[in-house]
Amino acid sequence: MDENVSKPKKRRKRRRVNVVGRLLAFLGVTLLCLVVTLLGFFGVAIKGPSPTLAGAFCNSLRETSAIRWIPNIYLTDEEIEPYLLQRTEDLETEQVNTSMIHIAPVREKTEDGETRPMVELEDIAYGACKGKLLTIHDPRLVILGTSENFGSAPGLQLTDMVAKYNGIAGTNAGGFIDDNGRGNGGTPTGMVLSDGKIIFGSATARYNVIGLDYDGVLIVGTMTGQQALDRGMRWGVSFTTHDGIASSLIINGEIQNRNLGPGVNPRTAIGQCENGDLLLLVLDGRSSKTLGATLNDVVDIMKERGAVNAGNLDGGSSSVMVWEGEIINDCASVTGPRSIPTGFIVLREEAANG
């Protein structure tokens, strides 16, 4: 009797093994087909008849951490060369004229007599681009948030970083080491300047810097750490693309065309209008809703909103905006929000005079 009972059990076990085996085989074949299809699509885009499409596609991929090597599958170094943009991170930039910025009274009344809110959030739609825009009428409310122990500890997700400073909102900020797209976000690249002190980087090295002075005036450009301090910068980060394109987008109303390229990706940027309004912009991408934005798109949006100075921050899977404890944009990272070392934090209204 025991033998008769054991036979059905063995048959049921073999059936379960067969079902699992077939399922794994199906998933494996499906994944293989998907990879082959994607590689075929990449090949058509890169090797196709349109140099413009090929250039945009190469630049888009090379801006990423995890898959920037894909163009090298199809193209030799000589074939890729025409699509690469000239490195600009070490080129001299015009100095921001801070006298152009006249910060308006923060308790200014609107046309209907209401008190103007210090921070406003809105949806952004520009062409095929979609995202979120924060307008901060008192730029003193924006500070740089940081994770702890750069280089020896993981970074923070932006929700945790905003909560750390009891902020109302925030975006990601500077670049960070992320080898093969799997970094822990704990080590910045370039310089980090917090409350008037260089806490990462050096005073003598040159960086492409995006930061705010003690009055809340946005400063962008190429400078040494000491020059940033001499210009009164209180909060600052660095960011350049993998290929060395600097992040200065607009300086004193002039578009920095040498820093623009055709790549399409999620973007994060910061700008400032003549009346002092700070603009924090996050544009989504890598989804069925929108592929992303070029830096020309970012500049167009900033100019449309009146920005006279603007800088490009870390983008791609790092592009995140938090509002009241929640991520409100479509984060492009398939594994969820990334750990980051720095973020621009918007403090609550009561902190304006703190």
BALOBA-1460 file (C-alpha; in Angstrom, 3 decimals):
// residues 354
<rec num="1" residu="m" x="0.000" y="0.000" z="0.000"/>
<rec num="2" residu="d" x="2.822" y="2.399" z="0.773"/>
<rec num="3" residu="e" x="4.274" y="1.732" z="-2.652"/>
<rec num="4" residu="n" x="0.928" y="2.473" z="-4.340"/>
<rec num="5" residu="v" x="0.596" y="5.751" z="-2.444"/>
<rec num="6" residu="s" x="4.144" y="6.867" z="-3.243"/>
<rec num="7" residu="k" x="3.709" y="6.452" z="-7.004"/>
<rec num="8" residu="p" x="1.055" y="9.220" z="-7.377"/>
<rec num="9" residu="k" x="3.179" y="11.487" z="-5.180"/>
<rec num="10" residu="k" x="6.173" y="10.940" z="-7.436"/>
<rec num="11" residu="r" x="4.067" y="11.614" z="-10.530"/>
<rec num="12" residu="r" x="2.701" y="14.847" z="-9.014"/>
<rec num="13" residu="k" x="6.250" y="15.948" z="-8.120"/>
<rec num="14" residu="r" x="7.457" y="15.214" z="-11.660"/>
<rec num="15" residu="r" x="4.530" y="17.222" z="-13.065"/>
<rec num="16" residu="r" x="5.372" y="20.184" z="-10.825"/>
<rec num="17" residu="v" x="9.005" y="19.997" z="-11.920"/>
<rec num="18" residu="n" x="7.924" y="19.864" z="-15.555"/>
<rec num="19" residu="v" x="5.584" y="22.832" z="-15.139"/>
<rec num="20" residu="v" x="8.306" y="24.892" z="-13.455"/>
<rec num="21" residu="g" x="10.801" y="23.855" z="-16.114"/>
<rec num="22" residu="r" x="8.460" y="24.847" z="-18.954"/>
<rec num="23" residu="l" x="7.695" y="28.158" z="-17.252"/>
<rec num="24" residu="l" x="11.389" y="28.966" z="-16.837"/>
<rec num="25" residu="a" x="12.050" y="27.952" z="-20.428"/>
<rec num="26" residu="f" x="9.197" y="30.205" z="-21.616"/>
<rec num="27" residu="l" x="10.491" y="33.134" z="-19.591"/>
<rec num="28" residu="g" x="14.021" y="32.542" z="-20.860"/>
<rec num="29" residu="v" x="12.914" y="32.444" z="-24.502"/>
<rec num="30" residu="t" x="10.738" y="35.526" z="-23.992"/>
<rec num="31" residu="l" x="13.630" y="37.427" z="-22.412"/>
<rec num="32" residu="l" x="15.959" y="36.331" z="-25.225"/>
<rec num="33" residu="c" x="13.454" y="37.487" z="-27.844"/>
<rec num="34" residu="l" x="13.090" y="40.820" z="-26.056"/>
<rec num="35" residu="v" x="16.870" y="41.332" z="-25.927"/>
<rec num="36" residu="v" x="17.253" y="40.403" z="-29.606"/>
<rec num="37" residu="t" x="14.401" y="42.779" z="-30.527"/>
<rec num="38" residu="l" x="15.922" y="45.633" z="-28.531"/>
<rec num="39" residu="l" x="19.371" y="45.058" z="-29.996"/>
<rec num="40" residu="g" x="17.814" y="44.977" z="-33.461"/>
<rec num="41" residu="f" x="16.012" y="48.256" z="-32.742"/>
<rec num="42" residu="f" x="19.209" y="49.818" z="-31.429"/>
<rec num="43" residu="g" x="21.047" y="48.639" z="-34.529"/>
<rec num="44" residu="v" x="18.479" y="50.147" z="-36.901"/>
<rec num="45" residu="a" x="18.519" y="53.446" z="-35.011"/>
<rec num="46" residu="i" x="22.303" y="53.660" z="-34.849"/>
<rec num="47" residu="k" x="23.196" y="52.213" z="-38.261"/>
<rec num="48" residu="g" x="20.149" y="53.523" z="-40.099"/>
<rec num="49" residu="p" x="20.115" y="56.088" z="-42.910"/>
<rec num="50" residu="s" x="19.511" y="59.133" z="-40.684"/>
<rec num="51" residu="p" x="22.657" y="60.671" z="-39.161"/>
<rec num="52" residu="t" x="20.462" y="62.957" z="-37.041"/>
<rec num="53" residu="l" x="18.610" y="60.009" z="-35.489"/>
<rec num="54" residu="a" x="21.885" y="58.123" z="-35.026"/>
<rec num="55" residu="g" x="23.456" y="61.097" z="-33.264"/>
<rec num="56" residu="a" x="20.470" y="61.589" z="-30.973"/>
<rec num="57" residu="f" x="20.366" y="57.896" z="-30.164"/>
<rec num="58" residu="c" x="24.108" y="57.634" z="-29.472"/>
<rec num="59" residu="n" x="24.054" y="60.702" z="-27.227"/>
<rec num="60" residu="s" x="20.987" y="59.452" z="-25.366"/>
<rec num="61" residu="l" x="22.625" y="56.114" z="-24.603"/>
<rec num="62" residu="r" x="26.006" y="57.608" z="-23.726"/>
<rec num="63" residu="e" x="24.376" y="59.847" z="-21.108"/>
<rec num="64" residu="t" x="23.331" y="56.765" z="-19.130"/>
<rec num="65" residu="s" x="25.404" y="54.840" z="-16.594"/>
<rec num="66" residu="a" x="24.282" y="51.287" z="-17.270"/>
<rec num="67" residu="i" x="23.984" y="51.040" z="-21.071"/>
<rec num="68" residu="r" x="26.277" y="53.746" z="-22.428"/>
<rec num="69" residu="w" x="28.389" y="50.976" z="-24.016"/>
<rec num="70" residu="i" x="25.676" y="49.884" z="-26.467"/>
<rec num="71" residu="p" x="26.768" y="52.158" z="-29.387"/>
<rec num="72" residu="n" x="30.174" y="50.444" z="-29.257"/>
<rec num="73" residu="i" x="28.511" y="47.165" z="-30.254"/>
<rec num="74" residu="y" x="27.578" y="48.617" z="-33.630"/>
<rec num="75" residu="l" x="30.123" y="51.346" z="-34.245"/>
<rec num="76" residu="t" x="33.892" y="51.604" z="-34.137"/>
<rec num="77" residu="d" x="35.529" y="54.435" z="-32.199"/>
<rec num="78" residu="e" x="36.053" y="56.232" z="-35.517"/>
<rec num="79" residu="e" x="32.367" y="55.896" z="-36.400"/>
<rec num="80" residu="i" x="31.251" y="57.148" z="-32.982"/>
<rec num="81" residu="e" x="33.593" y="60.143" z="-33.050"/>
<rec num="82" residu="p" x="31.364" y="62.402" z="-35.246"/>
<rec num="83" residu="y" x="28.499" y="61.991" z="-32.770"/>
<rec num="84" residu="l" x="30.506" y="62.954" z="-29.692"/>
<rec num="85" residu="l" x="30.211" y="66.476" z="-28.348"/>
<rec num="86" residu="q" x="33.257" y="68.570" z="-27.476"/>
<rec num="87" residu="r" x="34.212" y="68.449" z="-23.794"/>
<rec num="88" residu="t" x="33.385" y="71.777" z="-22.178"/>
<rec num="89" residu="e" x="33.798" y="71.231" z="-18.435"/>
<rec num="90" residu="d" x="37.207" y="72.940" z="-18.320"/>
<rec num="91" residu="l" x="36.372" y="75.862" z="-20.631"/>
<rec num="92" residu="e" x="36.040" y="79.326" z="-19.148"/>
<rec num="93" residu="t" x="32.518" y="80.575" z="-18.602"/>
<rec num="94" residu="e" x="31.148" y="84.065" z="-18.194"/>
<rec num="95" residu="q" x="30.704" y="85.010" z="-14.555"/>
<rec num="96" residu="v" x="27.107" y="85.317" z="-13.370"/>
<rec num="97" residu="n" x="26.158" y="88.964" z="-12.910"/>
<rec num="98" residu="t" x="24.382" y="88.757" z="-9.560"/>
<rec num="99" residu="s" x="23.241" y="92.400" z="-9.838"/>
<rec num="100" residu="m" x="20.753" y="91.269" z="-12.507"/>
<rec num="101" residu="i" x="18.755" y="89.442" z="-9.827"/>
<rec num="102" residu="h" x="16.320" y="91.571" z="-7.799"/>
<rec num="103" residu="i" x="14.558" y="89.352" z="-5.275"/>
<rec num="104" residu="a" x="10.960" y="90.467" z="-4.913"/>
<rec num="105" residu="p" x="9.272" y="90.883" z="-1.494"/>
<rec num="106" residu="v" x="8.217" y="87.435" z="-0.366"/>
<rec num="107" residu="r" x="4.867" y="88.636" z="0.998"/>
<rec num="108" residu="e" x="3.917" y="90.345" z="-2.256"/>
<rec num="109" residu="k" x="0.193" y="90.429" z="-3.064"/>
<rec num="110" residu="t" x="-1.265" y="88.910" z="-6.220"/>
<rec num="111" residu="e" x="-3.581" y="90.865" z="-8.562"/>
<rec num="112" residu="d" x="-6.663" y="89.687" z="-6.674"/>
<rec num="113" residu="g" x="-5.225" y="90.825" z="-3.339"/>
<rec num="114" residu="e" x="-4.257" y="87.405" z="-2.026"/>
<rec num="115" residu="t" x="-0.888" y="86.766" z="-0.401"/>
<rec num="116" residu="r" x="1.368" y="85.018" z="-2.867"/>
<rec num="117" residu="p" x="2.421" y="81.514" z="-1.795"/>
<rec num="118" residu="m" x="6.148" y="81.050" z="-1.425"/>
<rec num="119" residu="v" x="6.215" y="77.722" z="-3.279"/>
<rec num="120" residu="e" x="4.045" y="76.700" z="-6.230"/>
<rec num="121" residu="l" x="3.855" y="73.312" z="-7.962"/>
<rec num="122" residu="e" x="2.559" y="72.717" z="-11.476"/>
<rec num="123" residu="d" x="2.505" y="70.126" z="-14.227"/>
<rec num="124" residu="i" x="4.684" y="70.840" z="-17.238"/>
<rec num="125" residu="a" x="3.913" y="69.822" z="-20.818"/>
<rec num="126" residu="y" x="6.207" y="71.091" z="-23.557"/>
<rec num="127" residu="g" x="6.022" y="69.342" z="-26.909"/>
<rec num="128" residu="a" x="6.572" y="65.670" z="-26.122"/>
<rec num="129" residu="c" x="8.057" y="66.508" z="-22.707"/>
<rec num="130" residu="k" x="6.131" y="66.023" z="-19.479"/>
<rec num="131" residu="g" x="7.121" y="66.677" z="-15.891"/>
<rec num="132" residu="k" x="6.834" y="68.908" z="-12.833"/>
<rec num="133" residu="l" x="7.941" y="72.454" z="-12.058"/>
<rec num="134" residu="l" x="8.449" y="74.042" z="-8.644"/>
<rec num="135" residu="t" x="8.547" y="77.838" z="-8.491"/>
<rec num="136" residu="i" x="10.037" y="79.096" z="-5.226"/>
<rec num="137" residu="h" x="9.343" y="82.804" z="-4.725"/>
<rec num="138" residu="d" x="11.719" y="83.083" z="-1.773"/>
<rec num="139" residu="p" x="15.029" y="81.524" z="-2.927"/>
<rec num="140" residu="r" x="16.339" y="81.543" z="0.641"/>
<rec num="141" residu="l" x="14.066" y="78.549" z="1.259"/>
<rec num="142" residu="v" x="16.247" y="76.351" z="-0.963"/>
<rec num="143" residu="i" x="19.238" y="74.629" z="0.615"/>
<rec num="144" residu="l" x="21.446" y="71.701" z="-0.313"/>
<rec num="145" residu="g" x="20.653" y="68.471" z="1.493"/>
<rec num="146" residu="t" x="23.305" y="65.774" z="1.863"/>
<rec num="147" residu="s" x="23.617" y="62.181" z="2.931"/>
<rec num="148" residu="e" x="26.101" y="61.201" z="5.624"/>
<rec num="149" residu="n" x="29.758" y="60.113" z="5.400"/>
<rec num="150" residu="f" x="30.438" y="60.535" z="1.692"/>
<rec num="151" residu="g" x="32.326" y="57.570" z="0.257"/>
<rec num="152" residu="s" x="31.844" y="55.277" z="3.239"/>
<rec num="153" residu="a" x="28.051" y="55.044" z="3.515"/>
<rec num="154" residu="p" x="25.174" y="54.690" z="1.040"/>
<rec num="155" residu="g" x="23.306" y="57.770" z="-0.064"/>
<rec num="156" residu="l" x="19.709" y="58.581" z="0.828"/>
<rec num="157" residu="q" x="16.571" y="58.297" z="-1.232"/>
<rec num="158" residu="l" x="15.182" y="61.764" z="-1.887"/>
<rec num="159" residu="t" x="12.088" y="61.209" z="0.271"/>
<rec num="160" residu="d" x="14.347" y="60.478" z="3.250"/>
<rec num="161" residu="m" x="16.598" y="63.439" z="2.466"/>
<rec num="162" residu="v" x="13.680" y="65.878" z="2.298"/>
<rec num="163" residu="a" x="12.345" y="64.465" z="5.585"/>
<rec num="164" residu="k" x="15.781" y="64.843" z="7.185"/>
<rec num="165" residu="y" x="15.540" y="68.627" z="6.719"/>
<rec num="166" residu="n" x="11.768" y="68.820" z="7.340"/>
<rec num="167" residu="g" x="11.344" y="70.134" z="3.811"/>
<rec num="168" residu="i" x="8.182" y="70.537" z="1.797"/>
<rec num="169" residu="a" x="9.776" y="69.496" z="-1.501"/>
<rec num="170" residu="g" x="13.016" y="68.680" z="-3.260"/>
<rec num="171" residu="t" x="14.828" y="67.346" z="-6.303"/>
<rec num="172" residu="n" x="18.020" y="65.400" z="-6.853"/>
<rec num="173" residu="a" x="21.099" y="67.573" z="-7.347"/>
<rec num="174" residu="g" x="24.737" y="66.767" z="-8.193"/>
<rec num="175" residu="g" x="26.428" y="63.849" z="-9.882"/>
<rec num="176" residu="f" x="27.721" y="60.782" z="-8.097"/>
<rec num="177" residu="i" x="29.788" y="57.672" z="-8.726"/>
<rec num="178" residu="d" x="27.595" y="54.959" z="-10.156"/>
<rec num="179" residu="d" x="29.763" y="52.374" z="-11.896"/>
<rec num="180" residu="n" x="27.698" y="50.271" z="-14.313"/>
<rec num="181" residu="g" x="24.529" y="51.865" z="-12.990"/>
<rec num="182" residu="r" x="24.634" y="49.905" z="-9.741"/>
<rec num="183" residu="g" x="26.239" y="52.373" z="-7.311"/>
<rec num="184" residu="n" x="24.930" y="53.089" z="-3.831"/>
<rec num="185" residu="g" x="24.853" y="56.844" z="-4.367"/>
<rec num="186" residu="g" x="27.174" y="57.545" z="-1.452"/>
<rec num="187" residu="t" x="30.061" y="59.243" z="-3.263"/>
<rec num="188" residu="p" x="29.593" y="62.564" z="-5.123"/>
<rec num="189" residu="t" x="31.576" y="63.571" z="-8.169"/>
<rec num="190" residu="g" x="33.265" y="66.958" z="-8.229"/>
<rec num="191" residu="m" x="32.607" y="69.333" z="-5.352"/>
<rec num="192" residu="v" x="29.948" y="69.674" z="-2.656"/>
<rec num="193" residu="l" x="29.643" y="72.963" z="-0.795"/>
<rec num="194" residu="s" x="27.411" y="73.046" z="2.294"/>
<rec num="195" residu="d" x="26.632" y="76.136" z="4.378"/>
<rec num="196" residu="g" x="29.663" y="77.962" z="3.027"/>
<rec num="197" residu="k" x="32.145" y="75.102" z="3.482"/>
<rec num="198" residu="i" x="33.630" y="72.647" z="0.990"/>
<rec num="199" residu="i" x="32.717" y="69.235" z="2.391"/>
<rec num="200" residu="f" x="33.769" y="67.256" z="-0.688"/>
<rec num="201" residu="g" x="36.391" y="68.198" z="-3.273"/>
<rec num="202" residu="s" x="39.090" y="70.849" z="-2.935"/>
<rec num="203" residu="a" x="39.542" y="74.596" z="-3.075"/>
<rec num="204" residu="t" x="42.128" y="74.445" z="-5.867"/>
<rec num="205" residu="a" x="40.486" y="72.081" z="-8.364"/>
<rec num="206" residu="r" x="38.213" y="73.392" z="-11.135"/>
<rec num="207" residu="y" x="34.611" y="72.254" z="-11.280"/>
<rec num="208" residu="n" x="31.455" y="72.909" z="-13.192"/>
<rec num="209" residu="v" x="29.382" y="74.343" z="-10.345"/>
<rec num="210" residu="i" x="25.690" y="74.952" z="-9.722"/>
<rec num="211" residu="g" x="24.906" y="76.673" z="-6.435"/>
<rec num="212" residu="l" x="23.268" y="79.418" z="-4.395"/>
<rec num="213" residu="d" x="24.801" y="82.303" z="-2.469"/>
<rec num="214" residu="y" x="23.685" y="83.631" z="0.922"/>
<rec num="215" residu="d" x="20.994" y="85.798" z="-0.701"/>
<rec num="216" residu="g" x="19.582" y="82.904" z="-2.681"/>
<rec num="217" residu="v" x="21.106" y="83.992" z="-6.002"/>
<rec num="218" residu="l" x="21.855" y="81.126" z="-8.384"/>
<rec num="219" residu="i" x="25.446" y="80.880" z="-9.613"/>
<rec num="220" residu="v" x="26.483" y="78.560" z="-12.455"/>
<rec num="221" residu="g" x="29.763" y="78.196" z="-14.320"/>
<rec num="222" residu="t" x="33.258" y="76.742" z="-14.308"/>
<rec num="223" residu="m" x="35.380" y="77.759" z="-11.333"/>
<rec num="224" residu="t" x="37.643" y="76.466" z="-8.592"/>
<rec num="225" residu="g" x="36.304" y="75.661" z="-5.166"/>
<rec num="226" residu="q" x="37.959" y="78.797" z="-3.799"/>
<rec num="227" residu="q" x="36.416" y="80.951" z="-6.512"/>
<rec num="228" residu="a" x="33.005" y="79.564" z="-5.565"/>
<rec num="229" residu="l" x="33.661" y="80.561" z="-1.943"/>
<rec num="230" residu="d" x="34.936" y="83.983" z="-3.018"/>
<rec num="231" residu="r" x="31.702" y="84.544" z="-4.945"/>
<rec num="232" residu="g" x="29.772" y="83.953" z="-1.748"/>
<rec num="233" residu="m" x="28.397" y="80.536" z="-2.637"/>
<rec num="234" residu="r" x="26.695" y="78.872" z="0.324"/>
<rec num="235" residu="w" x="25.297" y="75.701" z="-1.269"/>
<rec num="236" residu="g" x="26.784" y="74.056" z="-4.350"/>
<rec num="237" residu="v" x="27.274" y="70.858" z="-6.343"/>
<rec num="238" residu="s" x="28.986" y="69.757" z="-9.518"/>
<rec num="239" residu="f" x="27.684" y="67.922" z="-12.549"/>
<rec num="240" residu="t" x="29.023" y="67.097" z="-15.999"/>
<rec num="241" residu="t" x="27.936" y="64.392" z="-18.406"/>
<rec num="242" residu="h" x="30.033" y="61.238" z="-18.888"/>
<rec num="243" residu="d" x="31.514" y="62.806" z="-22.004"/>
<rec num="244" residu="g" x="32.476" y="66.004" z="-20.177"/>
<rec num="245" residu="i" x="29.702" y="68.383" z="-21.209"/>
<rec num="246" residu="a" x="29.297" y="71.111" z="-18.585"/>
<rec num="247" residu="s" x="25.920" y="71.791" z="-17.023"/>
<rec num="248" residu="s" x="25.753" y="75.574" z="-17.480"/>
<rec num="249" residu="l" x="22.683" y="76.165" z="-19.673"/>
<rec num="250" residu="i" x="21.995" y="79.907" z="-19.385"/>
<rec num="251" residu="i" x="24.307" y="82.608" z="-17.993"/>
<rec num="252" residu="n" x="23.174" y="86.245" z="-17.778"/>
<rec num="253" residu="g" x="20.392" y="85.523" z="-20.248"/>
<rec num="254" residu="e" x="22.714" y="83.962" z="-22.841"/>
<rec num="255" residu="i" x="22.186" y="80.327" z="-23.864"/>
<rec num="256" residu="q" x="25.360" y="78.242" z="-23.507"/>
<rec num="257" residu="n" x="24.984" y="76.437" z="-26.840"/>
<rec num="258" residu="r" x="28.230" y="74.474" z="-26.520"/>
<rec num="259" residu="n" x="26.708" y="72.554" z="-23.588"/>
<rec num="260" residu="l" x="23.613" y="71.430" z="-25.493"/>
<rec num="261" residu="g" x="23.222" y="68.109" z="-27.299"/>
<rec num="262" residu="p" x="20.591" y="65.952" z="-29.036"/>
<rec num="263" residu="g" x="20.351" y="63.252" z="-26.354"/>
<rec num="264" residu="v" x="16.827" y="62.490" z="-25.055"/>
<rec num="265" residu="n" x="16.536" y="61.491" z="-21.386"/>
<rec num="266" residu="p" x="14.823" y="62.359" z="-18.098"/>
<rec num="267" residu="r" x="16.167" y="65.711" z="-16.869"/>
<rec num="268" residu="t" x="16.523" y="67.744" z="-13.684"/>
<rec num="269" residu="a" x="17.451" y="71.428" z="-13.846"/>
<rec num="270" residu="i" x="17.485" y="74.607" z="-11.771"/>
<rec num="271" residu="g" x="16.994" y="78.168" z="-12.988"/>
<rec num="272" residu="q" x="16.389" y="81.684" z="-11.686"/>
<rec num="273" residu="c" x="14.410" y="84.650" z="-12.958"/>
<rec num="274" residu="e" x="15.343" y="88.317" z="-12.592"/>
<rec num="275" residu="n" x="12.838" y="88.705" z="-9.722"/>
<rec num="276" residu="g" x="14.654" y="85.954" z="-7.792"/>
<rec num="277" residu="d" x="12.131" y="83.179" z="-8.408"/>
<rec num="278" residu="l" x="13.901" y="79.809" z="-8.388"/>
<rec num="279" residu="l" x="12.716" y="77.155" z="-10.825"/>
<rec num="280" residu="l" x="13.237" y="73.469" z="-10.047"/>
<rec num="281" residu="l" x="12.324" y="71.366" z="-13.065"/>
<rec num="282" residu="v" x="12.049" y="67.594" z="-13.463"/>
<rec num="283" residu="l" x="11.122" y="66.111" z="-16.852"/>
<rec num="284" residu="d" x="10.213" y="62.437" z="-17.126"/>
<rec num="285" residu="g" x="11.404" y="59.949" z="-19.733"/>
<rec num="286" residu="r" x="12.124" y="56.366" z="-20.787"/>
<rec num="287" residu="s" x="8.441" y="55.456" z="-20.638"/>
<rec num="288" residu="s" x="5.438" y="54.997" z="-22.902"/>
<rec num="289" residu="k" x="4.244" y="58.465" z="-21.832"/>
<rec num="290" residu="t" x="7.386" y="60.322" z="-22.873"/>
<rec num="291" residu="l" x="10.874" y="59.373" z="-24.044"/>
<rec num="292" residu="g" x="12.377" y="62.358" z="-22.272"/>
<rec num="293" residu="a" x="13.790" y="65.767" z="-23.135"/>
<rec num="294" residu="t" x="16.816" y="67.246" z="-24.824"/>
<rec num="295" residu="l" x="18.779" y="69.991" z="-23.119"/>
<rec num="296" residu="n" x="17.388" y="72.332" z="-25.773"/>
<rec num="297" residu="d" x="13.935" y="71.482" z="-24.415"/>
<rec num="298" residu="v" x="15.111" y="72.324" z="-20.891"/>
<rec num="299" residu="v" x="16.519" y="75.661" z="-22.059"/>
<rec num="300" residu="d" x="13.311" y="76.492" z="-23.949"/>
<rec num="301" residu="i" x="11.200" y="75.837" z="-20.843"/>
<rec num="302" residu="m" x="13.545" y="77.870" z="-18.637"/>
<rec num="303" residu="k" x="13.586" y="80.790" z="-21.079"/>
<rec num="304" residu="e" x="9.810" y="80.624" z="-21.452"/>
<rec num="305" residu="r" x="9.537" y="80.970" z="-17.647"/>
<rec num="306" residu="g" x="11.927" y="83.918" z="-17.593"/>
<rec num="307" residu="a" x="15.133" y="82.286" z="-16.326"/>
<rec num="308" residu="v" x="18.283" y="84.364" z="-16.850"/>
<rec num="309" residu="n" x="20.577" y="81.740" z="-15.286"/>
<rec num="310" residu="a" x="20.107" y="77.971" z="-15.364"/>
<rec num="311" residu="g" x="22.063" y="74.765" z="-14.830"/>
<rec num="312" residu="n" x="21.543" y="71.113" z="-15.707"/>
<rec num="313" residu="l" x="21.620" y="68.700" z="-12.766"/>
<rec num="314" residu="d" x="22.017" y="64.917" z="-12.722"/>
<rec num="315" residu="g" x="19.310" y="63.296" z="-14.849"/>
<rec num="316" residu="g" x="18.251" y="59.909" z="-16.179"/>
<rec num="317" residu="s" x="17.186" y="57.443" z="-13.500"/>
<rec num="318" residu="s" x="18.216" y="59.977" z="-10.833"/>
<rec num="319" residu="s" x="15.593" y="62.556" z="-11.851"/>
<rec num="320" residu="v" x="13.122" y="62.703" z="-8.964"/>
<rec num="321" residu="m" x="10.866" y="65.326" z="-7.423"/>
<rec num="322" residu="v" x="9.329" y="65.002" z="-3.952"/>
<rec num="323" residu="w" x="6.350" y="67.007" z="-2.711"/>
<rec num="324" residu="e" x="4.970" y="66.621" z="0.826"/>
<rec num="325" residu="g" x="6.727" y="63.302" z="1.384"/>
<rec num="326" residu="e" x="5.725" y="61.691" z="-1.931"/>
<rec num="327" residu="i" x="7.517" y="61.199" z="-5.241"/>
<rec num="328" residu="i" x="5.300" y="63.016" z="-7.740"/>
<rec num="329" residu="n" x="7.064" y="62.381" z="-11.063"/>
<rec num="330" residu="d" x="7.492" y="59.125" z="-12.972"/>
<rec num="331" residu="c" x="10.916" y="57.920" z="-11.835"/>
<rec num="332" residu="a" x="12.708" y="56.142" z="-14.710"/>
<rec num="333" residu="s" x="14.616" y="53.703" z="-12.498"/>
<rec num="334" residu="v" x="13.221" y="50.166" z="-12.859"/>
<rec num="335" residu="t" x="14.390" y="49.344" z="-9.325"/>
<rec num="336" residu="g" x="12.756" y="52.378" z="-7.743"/>
<rec num="337" residu="p" x="14.198" y="55.717" z="-6.563"/>
<rec num="338" residu="r" x="17.972" y="55.693" z="-6.328"/>
<rec num="339" residu="s" x="20.155" y="56.533" z="-3.371"/>
<rec num="340" residu="i" x="21.809" y="59.920" z="-3.902"/>
<rec num="341" residu="p" x="24.370" y="62.019" z="-2.005"/>
<rec num="342" residu="t" x="22.866" y="65.479" z="-2.607"/>
<rec num="343" residu="g" x="19.508" y="67.110" z="-3.261"/>
<rec num="344" residu="f" x="18.088" y="70.604" z="-3.440"/>
<rec num="345" residu="i" x="15.615" y="70.859" z="-0.555"/>
<rec num="346" residu="v" x="12.774" y="73.394" z="-0.344"/>
<rec num="347" residu="l" x="12.204" y="74.303" z="3.285"/>
<rec num="348" residu="r" x="8.817" y="75.121" z="4.719"/>
<rec num="349" residu="e" x="7.532" y="78.676" z="4.827"/>
<rec num="350" residu="e" x="8.289" y="79.185" z="8.518"/>
<rec num="351" residu="a" x="12.001" y="78.644" z="7.785"/>
<rec num="352" residu="a" x="12.241" y="81.767" z="5.609"/>
<rec num="353" residu="n" x="13.750" y="83.875" z="8.369"/>
<rec num="354" residu="g" x="15.562" y="81.046" z="10.144"/>
